[in-house]
Each structure stands twice: as C-alpha cells, then as structure tokens.
Amino acid sequence: MALALLCATGLRAEEETVSLFNGKDLTGWHADVPRMDNNADVKSPFIVRDGMLVSLGTPPGHLITDKVYKNYRLDIEYRFPGAPGNCGVLVHASKPRALYQMFPQSIEVQMLHENAGDFWCIEEDITVPDMEERRGPKDRWGINGDKLRRIRNLTDGSEKPLGEWNTMRIECFGDRVDVWVNGDLVNSGHNATAGSGQIAVQAEGSEVEFRKLLFTPITEPSLKK
C-alpha cells in the first residue's frame, strides 16, 4: 500500500517504516534558500556526503519534503561534527517564508546544542504544561515578530557530548507533538494549531550531519492524555 494512502487513512502500519532520505540524493525534498533566488553562484547548503544528509549551515534556508504528512513518528540520528551550533526540524510546515521572509509556517523542534527539544512557534502555536514558566509572561506570547515564541524543553543534559550521535524522536498525532532526545522525554505539547504539513530541516549557521530520517505512520500517540 502506498505511503501516501497510509498517511491519509491512518492505518496501523508500523511495519511500513520508510526512510525520507535515500542516502544518494535529495529526491523527495526541495530547498528553499532565499539567497539562491537571484544569484546562480550561491550553492545550496544541503548536500549528500558519505551517505548522509548534511546541512552545511550557510546560507540559511530550509530543505522541505515534497509531500505533506500527518500522524507519524520521525526517528532522527544527527550530530554536530565540528563546532556546536544551531539547527532544527520543522513539523506541520506550510506557507514558505512566513516569518522574517525566511521560516515556513510551522512548529520547530529545536536542535540547537544544549537546547534540543525546545519548541519554537512559527506562525503556528502549541500548548504545554507550565506555559508561563517555560515560555514567559502570557501577555508576551505570540507566533511572530518579537513575541515569546520559544517554549523551553523539560530536561538538561539529554544531549550527547559534541561530535557524538544523538537520537531524536518526534511524534505528531492530531494536535499533539511529543519529542524525545536520546530516550528522554524532552517536550510534550497539545492543542497545536496545525495537525499536518511538510517536514523541513534547517540550515541555520552550523554544520549538522543526519544519518537517519525514518518515518512511520501511527494510529495513536505513545503518550496518553
């Protein structure tokens, strides 16, 4: 059965796990890098190297799936091979360049070194327990501009030492987004304002290697309300 049909029907299909990256090229993905718009000499920051998907970090932009997904588990293995820095995986991505003429409308799952698992609201929103403690004063919450868009994660010390491989699991089901880093539950949100969309990887200043991007349709979340 085709993956697209599985996503649409929500059939239980854990055995249908597939890789979103084929290890050879960027088939199934497209880059959105503003600096490439009018300058043919600017090269994409997204490459394939030694069987891995690599975000070189600059110029800034996003690598976005061609397909739209919902109700899934995404298992990722990544590392910063050099200097620590910033990156992220965006879920429920839709309108391109919706924020700062750069970021697609989405919910970002942060990979910034020592902050993996934070949520960033990008023209979409999500709710977590202890919102004021983790997001700041309620009157400053928002999804764009200078509003408080960051929702801090639940743990410290879940990431591996620099240069080692980290695992990240993101589950999106209905209005929920749950995140684990190296087996630790680091964030759990509900009431998301989007429940489907594209998946995107960032180029945001630092080189990041991805050796696994596995997608599995699910029929229920691992965590119960």
PyMOL commands that set and color helices and strands:
alter all, ss='L'
color gray80, all
select helices_A, chain A and resi 3-9+14-16+34-36+131-135+138-140
alter helices_A, ss='H'
color red, helices_A
select strands_A, chain A and resi 18-19+29-32+46-49+52-55+61-65+72-79+88-93+106-110+119-122+150-151+166-173+176-181+184-189+198-203+208-217
alter strands_A, ss='S'
color yellow, strands_A
deselect
rebuild
show_as cartoon
